[in-house]
């Protein structure tokens, strides 16, 4: 939690015994927070599972109308961005602040690209009349089950996109700090926590991708 | 405090010191004491036990030694306590001191208790006579919604963890603060913002759904629901932050020598609570977000005509809200454990059973939510499973109750107000728990579902237990928090009022429910009136008791006799520091050489 001074020196808060415990506390806090986030999304995955059991066939048909190509490209983008953020932590630990900054910036760009593609995808759905909830008017699949599928689709991918947006903001801020050489071999806690969060966002997508894109039946 | 009480306490302190001196003889006869002496000898070998206790700080507590750091305590200038170290509104609003944050939470939850209590009195007043007494049915619906929402989310869930957890957790662990002090302050602000949004939203929007927000009604009610739901969501964020903070604090800020099995039992229960808070609250947040969107945008995720399933909402809601019952009750268990040891002057009869049963309840509590939905359309198999799992909670709870009563046996009971509340707790919790087993029995539940029987059950078990534990905690730690004693006679009188009022309010409701009176109705047939009048009369007694408590505690804040560091002669670690404690809790970092609650009887 300490405000670092330049050259990546951590500051020991008054209530911690040593820096190691302080960093451990920050990491533990992040993990517990991520556990909480898992349950936040977990409620939605629970809903998805329940409705999928109720509406199996309609869900398969509806999934046929999401854009498999865009979804898959986005999966690759997010996986790559997880790699770059991990590399940036590695670079910071090796005292290469410029490389760390560049890799973080690349992660931010990849995150933004993901959001842009997601926007393109939403726009194409809107053109077909696929809106969530009461606004839904997609003529090919008029039934309630398909409506629920797309409501969940918008809600879950939308919530995920909000998390991506938050992550992009955090990583951009970290990139700024990395540029001012805030992180180094002695101090990388915020970078590590930001990276953990980004991996979490990535993993959520790895569950959304099969549920909304892969478990499909191609439209005849 | 009455004269007699004070004398008893001094004698006890003297006894405690004697026993301490004789510690090594005792050790041969008593394995727990033996363990302590062994540990103490180990400590002595490592040179940690060098200095005798400073008499100004002698609190009759062994094994909790300041580390000899070269600075003699006497040569230090008197350090101002946390209340006086800085003054002015700004110093309070920007503080990161867990003790001040605890005090500020105390103000908030007390205000919520009073506000929720006012609505309880109003709705009981409406039920005094059949038909319209003074408000129409719609206003009555708003009253019970306001009562439920305020009491559940603004009082019972945050009460003990945010006030006493914040204040005591670092003190009990020997830490200077919680792990993330700034987040802690943030959670305070988020709580106040959430509370303001909830109250403003309910009054402006006219929420009339009850605190459970069941669909389909909540998706269709003309009342604006989203402001309240937003407020509850914000309160949930505050709860999660507090939970994360407490979990990390317990893991990382235990002082040297504070192993897991030397943690005070209050810490165990706060730890178990925090786990539930962190894991269950997000699910509620999600369920409420979806209901709000259903209500505003017709998202239809729970609306049958749009393909949704209303029963799923109940699943999500109770997946949180049933564990939430344990969020309320587990901290109460912690308070009761601390109180029973301090006021019986006795070691816990079984430390591990009490500690692990908290974790057991936290775990099983996640698997029982279905018992709210026995009549909502569930397969007979599921109903049976949820019924059995719900009864398991009774086993863990009974372990605790027997452990507390067993601890009292042959103890040297000091009958002060916290102890009075403890007896009230055991009685209310016992009745509430046994009727809980009854409603978990599916055949009986079909008869009692949605009647006053259920209302009486959950008021006994969660409200009765939480309020009595909250008041026990408030009286037990009042001297620690503010350095002054409350008037003992008034305390006992108020405890008697609250307890009598409680039984009078809710015992008739068991009979009402069994006779078929459904909950949440503003009207009822004439034949139920006698019981309703008794119940309303009881609510006035509770109100009076709370009011008396408020008045004498406010008086004691300024005028109460100075308490001294340890007025109860308690062995709890938190009593080793002056009352009120200095800003960083302990003048020197303590080292723990034995378990908590060791009274050597």
HADDOCK unambig.tbl for C-alpha pairs under 7 A between the chains (distance, minus, plus):
assign (segid A and resid 15 and name CA) (segid B and resid 175 and name CA) 6.87 0.50 0.50
assign (segid A and resid 15 and name CA) (segid B and resid 176 and name CA) 5.06 0.50 0.50
assign (segid A and resid 15 and name CA) (segid B and resid 177 and name CA) 5.84 0.50 0.50
assign (segid A and resid 21 and name CA) (segid B and resid 252 and name CA) 6.51 0.50 0.50
assign (segid A and resid 25 and name CA) (segid B and resid 179 and name CA) 6.88 0.50 0.50
assign (segid A and resid 25 and name CA) (segid B and resid 248 and name CA) 5.96 0.50 0.50
assign (segid A and resid 25 and name CA) (segid B and resid 252 and name CA) 6.01 0.50 0.50
assign (segid A and resid 28 and name CA) (segid B and resid 248 and name CA) 6.35 0.50 0.50
assign (segid A and resid 29 and name CA) (segid B and resid 244 and name CA) 6.10 0.50 0.50
assign (segid A and resid 29 and name CA) (segid B and resid 248 and name CA) 5.89 0.50 0.50
assign (segid A and resid 32 and name CA) (segid B and resid 244 and name CA) 6.24 0.50 0.50
assign (segid A and resid 33 and name CA) (segid B and resid 244 and name CA) 6.69 0.50 0.50
assign (segid A and resid 36 and name CA) (segid B and resid 278 and name CA) 5.33 0.50 0.50
assign (segid A and resid 36 and name CA) (segid B and resid 279 and name CA) 5.23 0.50 0.50
assign (segid A and resid 36 and name CA) (segid B and resid 282 and name CA) 6.36 0.50 0.50
assign (segid A and resid 39 and name CA) (segid B and resid 279 and name CA) 6.11 0.50 0.50
assign (segid A and resid 39 and name CA) (segid B and resid 282 and name CA) 5.99 0.50 0.50
assign (segid A and resid 39 and name CA) (segid B and resid 283 and name CA) 6.03 0.50 0.50
assign (segid A and resid 40 and name CA) (segid B and resid 282 and name CA) 4.52 0.50 0.50
assign (segid A and resid 40 and name CA) (segid B and resid 283 and name CA) 5.24 0.50 0.50
assign (segid A and resid 40 and name CA) (segid B and resid 286 and name CA) 6.27 0.50 0.50
assign (segid A and resid 43 and name CA) (segid B and resid 283 and name CA) 5.35 0.50 0.50
assign (segid A and resid 43 and name CA) (segid B and resid 286 and name CA) 6.63 0.50 0.50
assign (segid A and resid 43 and name CA) (segid B and resid 316 and name CA) 6.91 0.50 0.50
assign (segid A and resid 132 and name CA) (segid B and resid 299 and name CA) 6.49 0.50 0.50
assign (segid A and resid 133 and name CA) (segid B and resid 298 and name CA) 6.03 0.50 0.50
assign (segid A and resid 133 and name CA) (segid B and resid 299 and name CA) 3.99 0.50 0.50
assign (segid A and resid 133 and name CA) (segid B and resid 300 and name CA) 5.24 0.50 0.50
assign (segid A and resid 133 and name CA) (segid B and resid 306 and name CA) 7.00 0.50 0.50
assign (segid A and resid 134 and name CA) (segid B and resid 298 and name CA) 5.34 0.50 0.50
assign (segid A and resid 134 and name CA) (segid B and resid 299 and name CA) 5.91 0.50 0.50
assign (segid A and resid 134 and name CA) (segid B and resid 300 and name CA) 6.58 0.50 0.50
assign (segid A and resid 134 and name CA) (segid B and resid 306 and name CA) 6.98 0.50 0.50
assign (segid A and resid 144 and name CA) (segid B and resid 306 and name CA) 5.53 0.50 0.50
assign (segid A and resid 144 and name CA) (segid B and resid 307 and name CA) 4.15 0.50 0.50
assign (segid A and resid 145 and name CA) (segid B and resid 307 and name CA) 5.64 0.50 0.50
assign (segid A and resid 147 and name CA) (segid B and resid 307 and name CA) 6.94 0.50 0.50
assign (segid A and resid 148 and name CA) (segid B and resid 301 and name CA) 6.44 0.50 0.50
assign (segid A and resid 148 and name CA) (segid B and resid 307 and name CA) 6.02 0.50 0.50
assign (segid A and resid 148 and name CA) (segid B and resid 308 and name CA) 6.67 0.50 0.50
